[in-house]
């Protein structure tokens, strides 16, 4: 099944944006009266028949709406420092979306090497990953914030911070309890500062280990995503 993305819904009609329309009509050669599948990123899967291709924009008539239930039973939120190389951060977004993540917050830290992101590009990467993995829920990409501001926001769930500071902490897969919502802090290549670790502890974040190896930021993000998902599947 080829999956398209659109949240432009008007009654029983759903419209693809310019990019999705071009992919549908020009790349895949799908045309008028053909049946396609579309997700709105909110858990809904639409079976629709293309009814209009005027101006190279696809409009489709919804034939059937399939509501995909939320079966995970847990929510995974990773607050992570954007990497200096933007492609590595984009790789994290793509792969974590394929594995299963619900929310991402880019956080700027003392040792951050990047303090700007391109939300529109990152959104496109998330959409592409959702389509590739045939998911119907688009991970929420929050606005980038300073770590100090993120720590001021209440997070009524399990809270962990992955740091290289001591290496004596419990590994995350053992510290985490199955079927619980969780938020995990992952720092930049230079790690969190001691002051940031202390501030996180004061905000209720428990230090955890990601194993014996020192991981790159994006690798740490994938490790956490995989570990939390595996614990919930056992």
N, CA and C atoms as a LAMMPS dump frame, in Angstrom:
ITEM: TIMESTEP
0
ITEM: NUMBER OF ATOMS
702
ITEM: BOX BOUNDS ff ff ff
-5.0000000000000000e+02 5.0000000000000000e+02
-5.0000000000000000e+02 5.0000000000000000e+02
-5.0000000000000000e+02 5.0000000000000000e+02
ITEM: ATOMS id mol type element x y z
1 1 1 N 0.827 -1.199 0
2 1 2 C 0 0 0
3 1 3 C 0.868 1.259 0
4 2 1 N 0.516 2.182 -0.869
5 2 2 C 1.181 3.489 -0.887
6 2 3 C 0.336 4.446 -0.063
7 3 1 N 0.969 5.154 0.865
8 3 2 C 0.239 6.029 1.776
9 3 3 C 0.589 7.484 1.502
10 4 1 N -0.443 8.312 1.4
11 4 2 C -0.271 9.753 1.249
12 4 3 C -0.646 10.437 2.555
13 5 1 N -0.244 11.707 2.685
14 5 2 C -0.554 12.47 3.902
15 5 3 C -1.306 13.735 3.538
16 6 1 N -2.373 14.007 4.284
17 6 2 C -3.084 15.274 4.137
18 6 3 C -3.992 15.501 5.343
19 7 1 N -4.011 16.728 5.822
20 7 2 C -4.97 17.11 6.859
21 7 3 C -5.909 18.194 6.329
22 8 1 N -6.001 18.291 4.989
23 8 2 C -6.902 19.254 4.342
24 8 3 C -8.194 18.524 4.005
25 9 1 N -9.137 18.545 4.934
26 9 2 C -10.369 17.778 4.791
27 9 3 C -11.565 18.728 4.859
28 10 1 N -12.43 18.641 3.865
29 10 2 C -13.633 19.466 3.804
30 10 3 C -14.82 18.551 3.517
31 11 1 N -15.579 18.238 4.55
32 11 2 C -16.7 17.317 4.38
33 11 3 C -16.219 15.939 4.001
34 12 1 N -16.676 15.451 2.829
35 12 2 C -16.244 14.126 2.38
36 12 3 C -15.147 14.209 1.324
37 13 1 N -14.514 15.39 1.235
38 13 2 C -13.408 15.575 0.299
39 13 3 C -12.096 15.768 1.058
40 14 1 N -11.051 15.225 0.509
41 14 2 C -9.717 15.403 1.084
42 14 3 C -8.775 15.821 -0.04
43 15 1 N -7.959 16.83 0.227
44 15 2 C -7.094 17.396 -0.811
45 15 3 C -5.624 17.179 -0.447
46 16 1 N -4.841 16.846 -1.454
47 16 2 C -3.395 16.718 -1.265
48 16 3 C -2.739 18.055 -1.553
49 17 1 N -1.677 18.366 -0.814
50 17 2 C -0.956 19.607 -1.079
51 17 3 C -0.135 19.465 -2.365
52 18 1 N 0.589 20.511 -2.704
53 18 2 C 1.317 20.52 -3.973
54 18 3 C 2.334 19.385 -4.064
55 19 1 N 3.08 19.165 -2.985
56 19 2 C 4.113 18.127 -3.003
57 19 3 C 3.494 16.735 -3.154
58 20 1 N 2.47 16.447 -2.328
59 20 2 C 1.835 15.132 -2.376
60 20 3 C 1.134 14.917 -3.714
61 21 1 N 0.52 15.977 -4.249
62 21 2 C -0.155 15.873 -5.548
63 21 3 C 0.841 15.547 -6.65
64 22 1 N 1.983 16.219 -6.637
65 22 2 C 3.005 15.972 -7.661
66 22 3 C 3.519 14.535 -7.572
67 23 1 N 3.729 14.077 -6.342
68 23 2 C 4.205 12.705 -6.152
69 23 3 C 3.172 11.707 -6.673
70 24 1 N 1.916 11.991 -6.409
71 24 2 C 0.833 11.108 -6.829
72 24 3 C 0.692 11.083 -8.352
73 25 1 N 0.609 12.267 -8.956
74 25 2 C 0.303 12.367 -10.383
75 25 3 C 1.509 12.167 -11.291
76 26 1 N 2.624 12.772 -10.936
77 26 2 C 3.796 12.767 -11.82
78 26 3 C 4.731 11.585 -11.586
79 27 1 N 4.956 11.259 -10.306
80 27 2 C 5.917 10.19 -9.989
81 27 3 C 5.262 8.816 -10.072
82 28 1 N 4.114 8.67 -9.409
83 28 2 C 3.452 7.367 -9.341
84 28 3 C 2.462 7.136 -10.483
85 29 1 N 2.163 8.191 -11.227
86 29 2 C 1.244 8.095 -12.363
87 29 3 C -0.142 7.599 -11.948
88 30 1 N -0.568 7.996 -10.773
89 30 2 C -1.926 7.697 -10.318
90 30 3 C -2.815 8.836 -10.795
91 31 1 N -4.011 8.517 -11.303
92 31 2 C -4.83 9.561 -11.898
93 31 3 C -6.289 9.526 -11.518
94 32 1 N -7.078 10.224 -12.267
95 32 2 C -8.508 10.388 -12.037
96 32 3 C -9.205 9.035 -11.882
97 33 1 N -10.056 8.952 -10.857
98 33 2 C -10.871 7.775 -10.525
99 33 3 C -10.087 6.638 -9.862
100 34 1 N -8.771 6.798 -9.729
101 34 2 C -7.999 5.783 -9.01
102 34 3 C -8.241 5.916 -7.503
103 35 1 N -8.118 4.804 -6.791
104 35 2 C -8.313 4.781 -5.337
105 35 3 C -6.963 4.875 -4.639
106 36 1 N -6.874 5.762 -3.666
107 36 2 C -5.637 5.949 -2.913
108 36 3 C -5.931 5.89 -1.413
109 37 1 N -4.886 5.773 -0.61
110 37 2 C -5.014 5.757 0.843
111 37 3 C -4.272 6.972 1.411
112 38 1 N -4.915 7.64 2.348
113 38 2 C -4.378 8.879 2.91
114 38 3 C -4.518 8.844 4.425
115 39 1 N -3.519 9.339 5.122
116 39 2 C -3.634 9.511 6.569
117 39 3 C -3.564 10.99 6.909
118 40 1 N -4.258 11.375 7.97
119 40 2 C -4.204 12.763 8.426
120 40 3 C -3.214 12.953 9.566
121 41 1 N -2.497 11.878 9.939
122 41 2 C -1.523 11.961 11.017
123 41 3 C -2.141 11.961 12.394
124 42 1 N -3.458 11.8 12.466
125 42 2 C -4.164 11.821 13.759
126 42 3 C -4.786 10.47 14.086
127 43 1 N -4.35 9.444 13.381
128 43 2 C -4.864 8.101 13.633
129 43 3 C -5.921 7.65 12.658
130 44 1 N -6.245 8.499 11.676
131 44 2 C -7.269 8.149 10.693
132 44 3 C -6.643 7.741 9.361
133 45 1 N -7.186 6.699 8.779
134 45 2 C -6.764 6.236 7.462
135 45 3 C -7.969 6.35 6.529
136 46 1 N -7.786 7.071 5.431
137 46 2 C -8.878 7.293 4.498
138 46 3 C -8.63 6.53 3.201
139 47 1 N -9.668 5.803 2.771
140 47 2 C -9.67 5.211 1.438
141 47 3 C -10.479 6.168 0.58
142 48 1 N -9.875 6.695 -0.478
143 48 2 C -10.533 7.753 -1.251
144 48 3 C -10.296 7.565 -2.743
145 49 1 N -11.257 8.066 -3.525
146 49 2 C -11.168 7.978 -4.977
147 49 3 C -10.89 9.372 -5.545
148 50 1 N -9.877 9.489 -6.374
149 50 2 C -9.51 10.788 -6.947
150 50 3 C -10.647 11.293 -7.84
151 51 1 N -11.137 12.489 -7.486
152 51 2 C -12.283 13.047 -8.217
153 51 3 C -11.923 14.276 -9.039
154 52 1 N -10.742 14.857 -8.772
155 52 2 C -10.364 16.08 -9.49
156 52 3 C -8.846 16.219 -9.47
157 53 1 N -8.286 16.58 -10.601
158 53 2 C -6.836 16.825 -10.685
159 53 3 C -6.553 18.17 -11.337
160 54 1 N -7.511 19.085 -11.252
161 54 2 C -7.347 20.404 -11.863
162 54 3 C -6.14 21.113 -11.274
163 55 1 N -5.407 21.794 -12.151
164 55 2 C -4.204 22.544 -11.759
165 55 3 C -3.174 21.655 -11.071
166 56 1 N -3.209 20.368 -11.422
167 56 2 C -2.243 19.397 -10.884
168 56 3 C -2.33 19.264 -9.366
169 57 1 N -3.517 19.492 -8.819
170 57 2 C -3.752 19.302 -7.384
171 57 3 C -4.823 18.239 -7.218
172 58 1 N -4.548 17.265 -6.358
173 58 2 C -5.447 16.123 -6.198
174 58 3 C -6.534 16.41 -5.162
175 59 1 N -7.774 16.185 -5.574
176 59 2 C -8.912 16.172 -4.658
177 59 3 C -9.527 14.786 -4.747
178 60 1 N -9.814 14.18 -3.585
179 60 2 C -10.355 12.826 -3.579
180 60 3 C -11.608 12.742 -2.719
181 61 1 N -12.522 11.903 -3.149
182 61 2 C -13.761 11.66 -2.419
183 61 3 C -13.544 10.502 -1.451
184 62 1 N -13.794 10.759 -0.165
185 62 2 C -13.571 9.738 0.853
186 62 3 C -14.615 8.63 0.721
187 63 1 N -14.136 7.413 0.519
188 63 2 C -15.008 6.246 0.401
189 63 3 C -15.209 5.603 1.767
190 64 1 N -14.129 5.569 2.533
191 64 2 C -14.181 4.885 3.829
192 64 3 C -13.165 5.515 4.765
193 65 1 N -13.547 5.651 6.023
194 65 2 C -12.643 6.152 7.062
195 65 3 C -12.362 5.031 8.045
196 66 1 N -11.091 4.721 8.215
197 66 2 C -10.686 3.682 9.16
198 66 3 C -9.959 4.368 10.307
199 67 1 N -10.518 4.271 11.501
200 67 2 C -9.884 4.878 12.666
201 67 3 C -8.959 3.849 13.289
202 68 1 N -7.687 4.164 13.283
203 68 2 C -6.7 3.256 13.863
204 68 3 C -6.604 3.504 15.362
205 69 1 N -6.951 2.551 16.2
206 69 2 C -6.899 2.763 17.647
207 69 3 C -5.469 2.921 18.135
208 70 1 N -5.31 3.694 19.199
209 70 2 C -3.991 3.841 19.811
210 70 3 C -3.722 2.597 20.637
211 71 1 N -2.847 1.736 20.14
212 71 2 C -2.617 0.444 20.777
213 71 3 C -1.358 0.413 21.64
214 72 1 N -0.574 1.453 21.611
215 72 2 C 0.712 1.425 22.301
216 72 3 C 0.569 1.322 23.811
217 73 1 N -0.313 2.125 24.382
218 73 2 C -0.479 2.097 25.83
219 73 3 C 0.574 2.885 26.572
220 74 1 N 1.392 3.638 25.855
221 74 2 C 2.406 4.482 26.486
222 74 3 C 2.746 5.616 25.527
223 75 1 N 3.324 6.67 26.073
224 75 2 C 3.748 7.789 25.243
225 75 3 C 5.227 8.054 25.437
226 76 1 N 5.952 8.229 24.337
227 76 2 C 7.392 8.492 24.4
228 76 3 C 7.689 9.894 23.879
229 77 1 N 8.269 10.705 24.736
230 77 2 C 8.64 12.076 24.41
231 77 3 C 10.151 12.201 24.614
232 78 1 N 10.869 12.575 23.564
233 78 2 C 12.314 12.782 23.692
234 78 3 C 12.629 14.254 23.482
235 79 1 N 13.297 14.84 24.459
236 79 2 C 13.787 16.218 24.352
237 79 3 C 15.273 16.115 24.062
238 80 1 N 15.69 16.566 22.892
239 80 2 C 17.036 16.27 22.403
240 80 3 C 17.689 17.501 21.795
241 81 1 N 18.988 17.633 22.016
242 81 2 C 19.74 18.765 21.468
243 81 3 C 20.01 18.544 19.98
244 82 1 N 19.642 19.482 19.118
245 82 2 C 19.944 19.34 17.687
246 82 3 C 21.454 19.214 17.463
247 83 1 N 21.833 18.36 16.548
248 83 2 C 23.254 18.137 16.276
249 83 3 C 23.812 19.232 15.367
250 84 1 N 25.13 19.387 15.411
251 84 2 C 25.793 20.382 14.556
252 84 3 C 25.523 20.092 13.091
253 85 1 N 25.61 18.818 12.735
254 85 2 C 25.293 18.383 11.379
255 85 3 C 23.792 18.128 11.307
256 86 1 N 23.074 18.942 10.577
257 86 2 C 21.615 18.841 10.544
258 86 3 C 21.135 17.502 10.001
259 87 1 N 21.912 16.886 9.104
260 87 2 C 21.505 15.612 8.524
261 87 3 C 21.426 14.512 9.583
262 88 1 N 22.286 14.587 10.584
263 88 2 C 22.259 13.577 11.645
264 88 3 C 21.008 13.723 12.499
265 89 1 N 20.594 14.969 12.746
266 89 2 C 19.372 15.193 13.514
267 89 3 C 18.154 14.735 12.702
268 90 1 N 18.177 14.986 11.414
269 90 2 C 17.086 14.556 10.545
270 90 3 C 17.005 13.029 10.499
271 91 1 N 18.166 12.394 10.521
272 91 2 C 18.21 10.926 10.546
273 91 3 C 17.545 10.405 11.813
274 92 1 N 17.812 11.05 12.935
275 92 2 C 17.162 10.663 14.195
276 92 3 C 15.645 10.776 14.075
277 93 1 N 15.161 11.89 13.538
278 93 2 C 13.724 12.078 13.392
279 93 3 C 13.103 10.99 12.521
280 94 1 N 13.752 10.702 11.421
281 94 2 C 13.238 9.691 10.491
282 94 3 C 13.153 8.321 11.148
283 95 1 N 14.253 7.88 11.736
284 95 2 C 14.304 6.523 12.279
285 95 3 C 13.471 6.373 13.545
286 96 1 N 13.453 7.369 14.403
287 96 2 C 12.644 7.273 15.62
288 96 3 C 11.158 7.244 15.262
289 97 1 N 10.776 7.958 14.212
290 97 2 C 9.381 7.937 13.767
291 97 3 C 9.002 6.557 13.243
292 98 1 N 9.916 5.935 12.512
293 98 2 C 9.646 4.592 11.994
294 98 3 C 9.509 3.586 13.131
295 99 1 N 10.35 3.709 14.152
296 99 2 C 10.322 2.769 15.281
297 99 3 C 9.109 3.022 16.156
298 100 1 N 8.866 4.296 16.49
299 100 2 C 7.719 4.641 17.313
300 100 3 C 8.038 5.684 18.372
301 101 1 N 7.732 6.935 18.082
302 101 2 C 7.912 8.027 19.031
303 101 3 C 6.698 8.936 18.906
304 102 1 N 6.32 9.578 19.998
305 102 2 C 5.099 10.38 19.999
306 102 3 C 5.355 11.883 19.989
307 103 1 N 6.466 12.295 20.566
308 103 2 C 6.698 13.73 20.705
309 103 3 C 8.197 14.004 20.748
310 104 1 N 8.604 15.078 20.09
311 104 2 C 10.012 15.485 20.068
312 104 3 C 10.093 16.969 20.381
313 105 1 N 10.999 17.306 21.285
314 105 2 C 11.272 18.713 21.572
315 105 3 C 12.764 18.975 21.381
316 106 1 N 13.144 19.798 20.408
317 106 2 C 14.55 20.197 20.292
318 106 3 C 14.881 21.149 21.444
319 107 1 N 15.966 20.863 22.165
320 107 2 C 16.347 21.711 23.288
321 107 3 C 17.777 22.231 23.088
322 108 1 N 17.971 23.494 23.407
323 108 2 C 19.287 24.11 23.299
324 108 3 C 19.946 24.123 24.672
325 109 1 N 21.168 23.598 24.707
326 109 2 C 21.885 23.429 25.965
327 109 3 C 23.159 24.276 25.98
328 110 1 N 23.837 24.259 27.113
329 110 2 C 25.072 25.033 27.265
330 110 3 C 26.099 24.661 26.205
331 111 1 N 26.225 23.37 25.936
332 111 2 C 27.236 22.898 24.987
333 111 3 C 26.685 22.652 23.58
334 112 1 N 25.493 23.135 23.309
335 112 2 C 24.901 22.931 21.983
336 112 3 C 25.756 23.581 20.896
337 113 1 N 25.887 22.868 19.772
338 113 2 C 26.631 23.39 18.625
339 113 3 C 25.705 23.969 17.561
340 114 1 N 24.401 23.842 17.783
341 114 2 C 23.414 24.405 16.855
342 114 3 C 22.295 25.044 17.667
343 115 1 N 21.927 26.255 17.296
344 115 2 C 20.853 26.939 18.015
345 115 3 C 19.72 27.392 17.1
346 116 1 N 19.666 26.796 15.896
347 116 2 C 18.571 27.074 14.982
348 116 3 C 18.178 25.783 14.274
349 117 1 N 16.883 25.642 14.004
350 117 2 C 16.399 24.497 13.232
351 117 3 C 15.418 25.003 12.18
352 118 1 N 15.098 24.137 11.24
353 118 2 C 14.133 24.464 10.191
354 118 3 C 12.882 23.606 10.41
355 119 1 N 11.887 24.124 11.143
356 119 2 C 10.708 23.318 11.483
357 119 3 C 9.979 22.758 10.27
358 120 1 N 9.887 23.532 9.19
359 120 2 C 9.162 23.066 8.011
360 120 3 C 9.833 21.845 7.4
361 121 1 N 11.162 21.888 7.306
362 121 2 C 11.884 20.74 6.746
363 121 3 C 11.743 19.517 7.666
364 122 1 N 11.847 19.75 8.969
365 122 2 C 11.745 18.643 9.92
366 122 3 C 10.349 18.023 9.871
367 123 1 N 9.333 18.852 9.686
368 123 2 C 7.967 18.343 9.568
369 123 3 C 7.844 17.433 8.344
370 124 1 N 8.439 17.833 7.231
371 124 2 C 8.386 17.029 6.011
372 124 3 C 9.065 15.679 6.223
373 125 1 N 10.147 15.676 6.975
374 125 2 C 10.86 14.422 7.246
375 125 3 C 10 13.492 8.086
376 126 1 N 9.309 14.047 9.076
377 126 2 C 8.421 13.241 9.907
378 126 3 C 7.273 12.663 9.074
379 127 1 N 6.704 13.482 8.211
380 127 2 C 5.611 13.022 7.347
381 127 3 C 6.091 11.884 6.451
382 128 1 N 7.266 12.058 5.858
383 128 2 C 7.823 11.028 4.984
384 128 3 C 8.045 9.72 5.732
385 129 1 N 8.531 9.813 6.968
386 129 2 C 8.79 8.611 7.763
387 129 3 C 7.492 7.906 8.135
388 130 1 N 6.471 8.673 8.453
389 130 2 C 5.165 8.094 8.788
390 130 3 C 4.596 7.351 7.585
391 131 1 N 4.69 7.955 6.412
392 131 2 C 4.192 7.314 5.194
393 131 3 C 4.979 6.037 4.887
394 132 1 N 6.3 6.115 5.023
395 132 2 C 7.155 4.977 4.718
396 132 3 C 6.825 3.781 5.601
397 133 1 N 6.566 4.052 6.885
398 133 2 C 6.322 2.972 7.844
399 133 3 C 4.844 2.629 7.982
400 134 1 N 4.003 3.247 7.137
401 134 2 C 2.559 2.988 7.112
402 134 3 C 1.907 3.24 8.467
403 135 1 N 2.337 4.295 9.126
404 135 2 C 1.719 4.698 10.387
405 135 3 C 0.645 5.746 10.106
406 136 1 N -0.256 5.916 11.06
407 136 2 C -1.316 6.905 10.873
408 136 3 C -1.241 8.039 11.897
409 137 1 N -0.214 8.016 12.727
410 137 2 C -0.053 9.082 13.727
411 137 3 C 1.287 9.789 13.507
412 138 1 N 1.193 11.09 13.32
413 138 2 C 2.383 11.897 13.088
414 138 3 C 2.943 12.354 14.427
415 139 1 N 4.222 12.07 14.711
416 139 2 C 4.808 12.55 15.963
417 139 3 C 4.7 14.072 16.073
418 140 1 N 4.488 14.551 17.28
419 140 2 C 4.379 15.986 17.515
420 140 3 C 5.774 16.589 17.626
421 141 1 N 6.046 17.572 16.788
422 141 2 C 7.324 18.281 16.839
423 141 3 C 7.09 19.631 17.517
424 142 1 N 7.609 19.761 18.706
425 142 2 C 7.416 20.998 19.458
426 142 3 C 8.398 22.071 19.021
427 143 1 N 8.083 23.289 19.379
428 143 2 C 8.981 24.407 19.115
429 143 3 C 10.269 24.225 19.914
430 144 1 N 11.395 24.561 19.304
431 144 2 C 12.678 24.451 19.994
432 144 3 C 12.736 25.436 21.162
433 145 1 N 13.27 24.96 22.285
434 145 2 C 13.347 25.806 23.485
435 145 3 C 14.679 25.598 24.188
436 146 1 N 15.027 26.537 25.035
437 146 2 C 16.204 26.372 25.889
438 146 3 C 15.899 25.302 26.931
439 147 1 N 16.9 24.52 27.289
440 147 2 C 16.695 23.464 28.278
441 147 3 C 16.136 24.028 29.581
442 148 1 N 16.611 25.193 29.971
443 148 2 C 16.132 25.804 31.223
444 148 3 C 14.62 26.033 31.178
445 149 1 N 14.11 26.441 30.017
446 149 2 C 12.671 26.649 29.883
447 149 3 C 11.922 25.32 29.845
448 150 1 N 12.503 24.318 29.201
449 150 2 C 11.86 23.003 29.143
450 150 3 C 11.691 22.429 30.542
451 151 1 N 12.686 22.625 31.389
452 151 2 C 12.64 22.075 32.744
453 151 3 C 11.595 22.761 33.615
454 152 1 N 11.155 23.94 33.214
455 152 2 C 10.124 24.655 33.981
456 152 3 C 8.728 24.134 33.676
457 153 1 N 8.592 23.369 32.58
458 153 2 C 7.284 22.842 32.174
459 153 3 C 6.991 21.545 32.916
460 154 1 N 5.815 21.423 33.528
461 154 2 C 5.468 20.181 34.229
462 154 3 C 5.366 19.003 33.257
463 155 1 N 5.901 17.859 33.666
464 155 2 C 5.799 16.632 32.865
465 155 3 C 5.327 15.522 33.796
466 156 1 N 4.012 15.299 33.864
467 156 2 C 3.459 14.308 34.789
468 156 3 C 3.629 12.877 34.279
469 157 1 N 4.873 12.418 34.221
470 157 2 C 5.155 11.077 33.729
471 157 3 C 6.526 10.666 34.265
472 158 1 N 7.023 9.516 33.85
473 158 2 C 8.378 9.126 34.204
474 158 3 C 9.342 10.059 33.478
475 159 1 N 10.427 10.449 34.154
476 159 2 C 11.358 11.43 33.588
477 159 3 C 12.786 10.954 33.779
478 160 1 N 13.537 10.902 32.664
479 160 2 C 14.927 10.454 32.712
480 160 3 C 15.835 11.447 31.989
481 161 1 N 17.086 11.468 32.405
482 161 2 C 18.11 12.234 31.7
483 161 3 C 19.274 11.299 31.413
484 162 1 N 19.665 11.225 30.148
485 162 2 C 20.781 10.37 29.736
486 162 3 C 22.042 11.222 29.68
487 163 1 N 22.995 10.907 30.546
488 163 2 C 24.225 11.688 30.621
489 163 3 C 25.431 10.773 30.712
490 164 1 N 26.572 11.272 30.254
491 164 2 C 27.822 10.493 30.317
492 164 3 C 28.6 10.788 31.607
493 165 1 N 28.036 11.572 32.499
494 165 2 C 28.807 12.111 33.615
495 165 3 C 29.433 11.041 34.499
496 166 1 N 28.636 10.063 34.951
497 166 2 C 29.218 9.086 35.87
498 166 3 C 29.266 7.679 35.282
499 167 1 N 28.238 7.294 34.528
500 167 2 C 28.221 5.948 33.953
501 167 3 C 27.818 4.877 34.931
502 168 1 N 27.409 5.253 36.148
503 168 2 C 27.031 4.269 37.165
504 168 3 C 25.509 4.16 37.329
505 169 1 N 24.763 4.871 36.497
506 169 2 C 23.318 4.865 36.639
507 169 3 C 22.726 3.562 36.102
508 170 1 N 21.497 3.289 36.48
509 170 2 C 20.773 2.128 35.984
510 170 3 C 20.484 2.326 34.503
511 171 1 N 20.562 1.245 33.731
512 171 2 C 20.276 1.365 32.305
513 171 3 C 18.789 1.633 32.104
514 172 1 N 18.493 2.404 31.073
515 172 2 C 17.133 2.922 30.902
516 172 3 C 16.088 1.822 30.795
517 173 1 N 16.421 0.716 30.155
518 173 2 C 15.441 -0.354 29.988
519 173 3 C 15.073 -1.009 31.317
520 174 1 N 15.934 -0.846 32.319
521 174 2 C 15.644 -1.387 33.651
522 174 3 C 14.999 -0.327 34.552
523 175 1 N 15.322 0.923 34.311
524 175 2 C 14.753 2.003 35.125
525 175 3 C 13.308 2.31 34.728
526 176 1 N 12.99 2.077 33.452
527 176 2 C 11.658 2.402 32.936
528 176 3 C 10.656 1.302 33.268
529 177 1 N 9.432 1.704 33.585
530 177 2 C 8.352 0.768 33.874
531 177 3 C 7.398 0.682 32.695
532 178 1 N 7.159 -0.508 32.237
533 178 2 C 6.298 -0.76 31.089
534 178 3 C 4.938 -0.076 31.21
535 179 1 N 4.425 0.388 30.078
536 179 2 C 3.088 0.982 29.953
537 179 3 C 2.967 2.345 30.636
538 180 1 N 4.071 3.016 30.869
539 180 2 C 4.057 4.353 31.453
540 180 3 C 4.519 5.378 30.415
541 181 1 N 3.908 6.554 30.444
542 181 2 C 4.407 7.658 29.632
543 181 3 C 5.777 8.073 30.156
544 182 1 N 6.639 8.512 29.245
545 182 2 C 8.003 8.857 29.663
546 182 3 C 8.56 9.981 28.804
547 183 1 N 9.352 10.841 29.426
548 183 2 C 10.097 11.864 28.696
549 183 3 C 11.572 11.67 29.021
550 184 1 N 12.412 11.717 27.993
551 184 2 C 13.843 11.471 28.165
552 184 3 C 14.629 12.653 27.602
553 185 1 N 15.572 13.161 28.38
554 185 2 C 16.455 14.242 27.957
555 185 3 C 17.736 13.666 27.374
556 186 1 N 18.109 14.127 26.18
557 186 2 C 19.365 13.716 25.542
558 186 3 C 20.123 14.975 25.15
559 187 1 N 21.358 15.075 25.592
560 187 2 C 22.132 16.292 25.409
561 187 3 C 22.951 16.328 24.128
562 188 1 N 23.718 17.393 23.951
563 188 2 C 24.566 17.564 22.767
564 188 3 C 25.82 16.711 22.847
565 189 1 N 26.664 16.788 21.821
566 189 2 C 27.897 15.99 21.792
567 189 3 C 28.779 16.265 23.005
568 190 1 N 28.764 17.494 23.486
569 190 2 C 29.572 17.825 24.659
570 190 3 C 28.905 17.49 25.974
571 191 1 N 27.762 16.813 25.919
572 191 2 C 26.978 16.391 27.073
573 191 3 C 26.346 17.603 27.775
574 192 1 N 25.521 17.322 28.743
575 192 2 C 24.957 18.376 29.573
576 192 3 C 26.042 18.924 30.49
577 193 1 N 25.903 20.161 30.884
578 193 2 C 26.813 20.705 31.886
579 193 3 C 26.389 20.181 33.259
580 194 1 N 27.281 20.285 34.237
581 194 2 C 26.949 19.833 35.589
582 194 3 C 25.765 20.611 36.135
583 195 1 N 25.701 21.897 35.819
584 195 2 C 24.583 22.729 36.282
585 195 3 C 23.265 22.256 35.671
586 196 1 N 23.307 21.854 34.402
587 196 2 C 22.088 21.372 33.738
588 196 3 C 21.64 20.042 34.337
589 197 1 N 22.585 19.178 34.648
590 197 2 C 22.245 17.891 35.257
591 197 3 C 21.621 18.109 36.628
592 198 1 N 22.166 19.051 37.37
593 198 2 C 21.618 19.369 38.691
594 198 3 C 20.211 19.958 38.566
595 199 1 N 20.019 20.846 37.575
596 199 2 C 18.706 21.454 37.367
597 199 3 C 17.68 20.398 36.963
598 200 1 N 18.113 19.449 36.126
599 200 2 C 17.213 18.378 35.71
600 200 3 C 16.83 17.498 36.896
601 201 1 N 17.808 17.207 37.746
602 201 2 C 17.533 16.41 38.942
603 201 3 C 16.534 17.121 39.849
604 202 1 N 16.697 18.423 39.983
605 202 2 C 15.772 19.207 40.805
606 202 3 C 14.365 19.222 40.212
607 203 1 N 14.283 19.018 38.892
608 203 2 C 12.981 18.982 38.212
609 203 3 C 12.401 17.568 38.172
610 204 1 N 13.095 16.623 38.815
611 204 2 C 12.582 15.263 38.92
612 204 3 C 13.065 14.291 37.876
613 205 1 N 14.077 14.679 37.078
614 205 2 C 14.613 13.784 36.053
615 205 3 C 15.662 12.855 36.67
616 206 1 N 15.467 11.566 36.467
617 206 2 C 16.352 10.55 37.044
618 206 3 C 17.462 10.211 36.05
619 207 1 N 18.726 10.26 36.456
620 207 2 C 19.82 9.895 35.547
621 207 3 C 19.765 8.419 35.163
622 208 1 N 19.986 8.13 33.873
623 208 2 C 20.02 6.742 33.403
624 208 3 C 21.202 6.558 32.461
625 209 1 N 21.575 5.307 32.283
626 209 2 C 22.667 4.957 31.372
627 209 3 C 22.095 4.399 30.072
628 210 1 N 22.825 4.618 28.996
629 210 2 C 22.463 4.034 27.702
630 210 3 C 23.487 2.972 27.299
631 211 1 N 24.083 2.32 28.294
632 211 2 C 25.037 1.268 28.006
633 211 3 C 26.472 1.732 28.163
634 212 1 N 27.438 0.832 27.936
635 212 2 C 28.843 1.127 28.193
636 212 3 C 29.521 2.021 27.161
637 213 1 N 28.922 2.161 25.976
638 213 2 C 29.555 2.942 24.915
639 213 3 C 29.122 4.402 24.972
640 214 1 N 30.02 5.286 24.561
641 214 2 C 29.651 6.689 24.424
642 214 3 C 28.993 6.876 23.057
643 215 1 N 27.756 7.312 23.063
644 215 2 C 26.968 7.395 21.834
645 215 3 C 26.87 8.836 21.339
646 216 1 N 26.804 8.984 20.019
647 216 2 C 26.474 10.278 19.447
648 216 3 C 25.037 10.633 19.832
649 217 1 N 24.723 11.917 19.754
650 217 2 C 23.402 12.379 20.158
651 217 3 C 22.29 11.643 19.421
652 218 1 N 22.391 11.567 18.095
653 218 2 C 21.318 10.944 17.323
654 218 3 C 21.238 9.441 17.581
655 219 1 N 22.401 8.815 17.852
656 219 2 C 22.405 7.389 18.177
657 219 3 C 21.744 7.153 19.529
658 220 1 N 22.014 8.044 20.471
659 220 2 C 21.377 7.955 21.791
660 220 3 C 19.862 8.051 21.652
661 221 1 N 19.409 8.932 20.77
662 221 2 C 17.972 9.069 20.553
663 221 3 C 17.346 7.797 20.021
664 222 1 N 18.024 7.136 19.087
665 222 2 C 17.521 5.883 18.531
666 222 3 C 17.577 4.775 19.581
667 223 1 N 18.628 4.766 20.388
668 223 2 C 18.767 3.768 21.465
669 223 3 C 17.579 3.87 22.41
670 224 1 N 17.267 5.089 22.829
671 224 2 C 16.158 5.301 23.762
672 224 3 C 14.839 4.878 23.127
673 225 1 N 14.612 5.298 21.89
674 225 2 C 13.368 4.949 21.19
675 225 3 C 13.204 3.437 21.102
676 226 1 N 14.267 2.75 20.736
677 226 2 C 14.223 1.298 20.602
678 226 3 C 14.003 0.618 21.942
679 227 1 N 14.743 1.062 22.968
680 227 2 C 14.649 0.442 24.291
681 227 3 C 13.244 0.557 24.871
682 228 1 N 12.66 1.752 24.801
683 228 2 C 11.327 1.956 25.375
684 228 3 C 10.285 1.141 24.624
685 229 1 N 10.393 1.098 23.305
686 229 2 C 9.448 0.31 22.521
687 229 3 C 9.591 -1.191 22.805
688 230 1 N 10.831 -1.668 22.943
689 230 2 C 11.039 -3.089 23.215
690 230 3 C 10.502 -3.491 24.584
691 231 1 N 10.73 -2.657 25.589
692 231 2 C 10.214 -2.953 26.933
693 231 3 C 8.694 -3.108 26.881
694 232 1 N 8.037 -2.288 26.091
695 232 2 C 6.578 -2.343 26.044
696 232 3 C 6.047 -3.479 25.18
697 233 1 N 6.926 -4.176 24.485
698 233 2 C 6.484 -5.303 23.669
699 233 3 C 6.771 -6.656 24.323
700 234 1 N 7.477 -6.626 25.422
701 234 2 C 7.816 -7.887 26.11
702 234 3 C 6.592 -8.421 26.861
